């Protein structure tokens, strides 16, 4: 995979710190706005990236680029991904994939028509710990409750309270707790149970922005709760409770920390060797999918991403957004 990075923010820097542990991945270019050129060049020097672009079209025309990573603010995901697909590039796009289901459906059609890979960078479903939970689901009995909590007081929250509106707290740009943090919980639950029968979101609003909230996903025999907060700290965790056994996960749903299995006989840790960097497992899989042209894996992951995005859209519809 010969990758061009779109953006120079925190998520791009995070990925760059993982590249060395992903065989077959080479970053050949980075692109951003002209006003970010100094930062782009700094990243290029620090990580040995040979090309810096401030024009998207020129970056997408580069024949050495075969895949584009969209690490831009949420509201820019769709347009950048579409431009990359139309230029004949595979696309790995950060979460949430797009702002609407219709946008994702459009991208999916373009990718299928051109034989390109279109993948969402959602770390949760690629983590070994999460896959271990999925593997053990039948042994838990009837699933009764699923709880997923991701609380992380935003570094931009104080500025927001002071009146500054960054993209992370701008609903018009895909900001807010549900889209930023809650999306991980949605992927966590939908990956286990599929799409829910009913969805309701109960936000804590500040100046019209959901700085935190509780999402309830109801199934025939199971209730699931996703808690997300950008305005407060708490211990992030998850629990999958069956009537025969329960698996608890310590850590946020984007990192999928240690697991503990509890049965009537007692509790014990489940040994899972997670990679220390949360993005490594997903990019190892993305490299494989692109190298092999694995359309079935693409379509399976797209089906999951579509189900998660439909659930997100139903959640926002439930509060009239």
N, C-alpha and C positions, 0 to 999 in steps of 0.2 A: 504494500500500500504506500503510494507516494502522495503524501497528504499536504494540502494547503489549509492553514488555519485562518478562519475569518473571525477577527476580533483580537483584543489584547488585554481583556479583563481577567478577573480572578480565575474563572473556569479554564481559560486558555493556559494560564500559568500553571494551574493544577495539572492539566494534561501533560504539559511539557516536562513536568517533574517525573512523569511515569513512562515516558517514551522509551527509555533505555531498557525497560523490563518487558517490552512488547516486540518480540522477534518479527521481522518483516515490515515494521513500521518505520518509515523515514519521513520526516517533516522537510519538505522542499521549499515551502513558501509560507509567508504570513501576510495577511492583508487587513487593512483598517482604514479609517478616515485620515485625510491629510493632516488634521489637527492632532492625530495620534502618532505621527511619523517618528518622533523622537523615542516614544515608548516602543514602537514596533522595531526600530533599529536596535534598541537596547536588548530586547528579547532575542532578536536574530543573532546578535553578537554573543550573548550569554549561552545560547543553545545551538549554535552552529547552523542556523537556518540560512541557506544561501541567497534567498530572494525575498525582498520586501516590496509589497505593492500598496499603493493608496488608491488604486482604481480597480474596482471589482471586475470589470470586463477584461482588463489585461490579465488579471490573475486567473480567471476562468479560461482564458485563451491559451494559457501556458501548456504546451504539450507534455511537459514533465509531470504535471499534476494529474493524477487519475481519480483522486477522492478529495472531497471538501468537507471540512469539519466546521459546522456552523455554531460558533460560540458567542453569538450576539445576544442582545436583549430579546426577550420573548416575542415582542411585537414584530421583530425583523426576521424571525425564523422562516416564515412561509416564503417571502419574496426572495430571500437569499437562497433557500433550498431549490425553489423553482428555477432561478437563474442558473444554478449549478447543474441541475438535471438537464436543462435545455442546452447547456454547453457540453453535454455528454459526460459529465462527471458523476461518479458515485457520491452519495451524500450520507454523512453521519451528522445528525442534528441534535442539539441539546434539548432537554426537556423544558417545558412541555412542547411537544412536537410542533404544533401550530395553535393558533388561537381558537379555531373552530374545526369541527369534524369535516365540513365541506372543503376547507383548505387542505386537510390531510388527504381526503379522497382525490382531490385534483393532483396532488403530488404523487400519490400511489398510481394513478392512471399514467402519468408521464413516465415514471420509472418502469412500469410494466411494458409500456409501448417501446421503450428504448433499451430494454434489457439491462437496466441499471439497478444497483443496490441502493436502497433507501432505508436507513436505520436510525432509530432513536437512541441517543446516549442516555439511557436510564439505568444507572448502576445496579439498582435493586435486583432486577430479575436475572442478572448474570452472576451475582455473588454466590460463592459456594455454600455459604450458610443458608441463603434463601433457597437454593436448590435442594439442600438437605431437608428443610422444612417441607417442601413440596413432596419429596420422596417419602417422608414419614407420615404424610397426611392419613393414609388408610389405617395406620396403627393407632390413631388418636380416637377412633370411634366416630360417633356423630359429632360434627363440629357444632358447637353451641355459640361461642363468642370469639370474635377476633378484635383485638385492640391494637392500634398502631399510633404511637405518639412521637411527634417530632417538634420539639420546642427549642428554638434557638433565637435569642434576642438579637435582632439585627444590628450590625454596626452602624447602620444608617437610621435607626429608630429615633435617636435623640435629635438628629437633624430634621426628621419628619415632624416630630413634636414641635420643633421650633418654627415650622412653616415651610421648610424646604421639601419639595416632592421629587425624590429620585425615582427612576424607573421601577425600582423594587417595591415602591409604595404607590405606584400610579396605575389604577385599574385600566386606564386607556392604553397602557403599554404592557398589559399582561402581568401587572404586579399584584401584590397582596399575598396573604399567607397561604391561601388554598392553592394557587397556581405555583407558588415558589416552593413550599414545603409539603403541602397536602398532597401534591401530585405523586410524591413518593409513596405515601400511604395508600393512595388509590391503586397504584401499580401493585403494591404489596397485596392488597385484598383481592383485586380483580384477578391477579395471577393465581390465587388460591381457589377462589370461588366462582370466577366468571362475573358477568355483569349482574348487578343486583336487581331485585324486583322493584324496589323503590329507593329513592335517594332524597335526602333532605340536608341542607347545610344551614348551620346556625352560627352566623359570624358575630364576632365582637367588632363593632364598627367604630372607627375614629376618623372623622372628616370624610365619611363615605367609603373608607378603605377597610377591608377585613384584615386587621393587624393580627388577629387570631380567630380561631373558630373550631367548631365541632361538626364533623360530617358523619351522618348516620346512613349506613347502607344495609338494607333489609333483604334477607333471603328467606326461602320457605322454612328452613329449620335453623337458621343462623342469623345472628345480629352482628354487625361489624361497626366499629367506631374508629374514625380517624381524627386525631387531635393535631392541630398545627398552630404554631405561635411564633410570630416574629417580634412580639412585644414583651416577652418574658422568658425566663430560663426555667427549665425543668429537666428531669432525667428522661431522655428519649429512649423508647423501648417498644417492644411488641409482644403480644401473647396470642397464641392460637390454642383455644380451649376446646377439647373434645370430652365426651363423657367417659372415655377410657384413659386418656392421658392429655397432658398439656405441654406445649413447647413455649418457653419464654426466650426472647431475644433481647440481649442488653445492647443498647446502642441505637443510633438513628437508622431509619429504613434505607438510607443511601449508603450506609457503611456495613450494616448487618453484622453486628458484633456477636460475642459468644452466645451459645445456645445452652439451655438447661431443659432437660426432659423430666417431667414430674408424673409419676404414676401412683396408684395406691400403695406401692411398695416403697416410695420415697423419691428423692430427686438425685439426678446425676448430670454432670456436664456432658455435652455431645462434642466430640473432638472433630473439628472442621478446620482445615488449614487455609484460612483466608489469606490472600496476599495483603501485605500492609497498606498498599495503595488501592483505594476503592475503584479506580478506573482501569486497572490493569486487566482484570478478567474480561470486562466488556470489550476492550480494544483487541485483546487476543482473539476473541470470537469474531469481531468485525474484520480483522485482517484475514482470517480464514474464509469468511463468507465472500469477501471480495476476490480473494485469490482463486477460490474454487467456483465462483459464480453460482453460489448455492441459493438458487431461487426459492426452494422450499423453506429454508431457514429464514430468508427475507420475508416471505409471505406469512410464516408463522409469527414472527416478531411484529410484523405490521398489523396482523389481526389482533394481537394483544394490545399494541399501542392504540389502535382504533377503539377497542373496548374501553380502555382507560380514559381516552379523550371523550368518548360518549358519556361516560360516567361523570367526568368533570363538567361537561356541558349541562348535563341534567342537574348537577349540584348548583351551578350558577342560575339555571332556569328556576330552581326551587325558591330562590330569593328575588327573582324578578330582574336579574342583571342581563 
